[in-house]
Amino acid sequence: MPKPTLLFAGPSVAQPGRTSAELVGIVDLFATACDLFGVNARSLVPLEVELDSRSLLALLRDPTARSGRVSVLCEEFRPNGRGPFKEVHRAIVGGDGKLCRDPGGLDRYFDLTDPVLVDRPLKLGQLTPSQRLRFDELSRAYDALFGGK
């Protein structure tokens, strides 16, 4: 399964035509746009609201720069709209794995390195040592955000 693609063009892009394997999220476009326009992103967001957006400008200007991200959180709210929401589905992606934790705490782990397995959740009791390590890392990152299951 191909990884999602994000394309940039313009005078801020050093070495056009290159690729980067750095982990970024759609939320990072906010801080990037602010940086490009010389605006402090934090000044646009109320202080009581956490700002998770990180500017990608350094990545655009320097091919050796790092994003600093080890994981990206994805959320889906149902029904669509302002809420109240009846369901919240969350996934955390990092490195070569994805952990989905659905309402009720059901964990599903996906190995993103194997094109055959990428769309199929693996049985947690049958993970390889490297898959278990990644699952545990993602589980700790998820728990840090949401306080456990």
Disulfide bonds with the S-S distance in Angstrom:
none
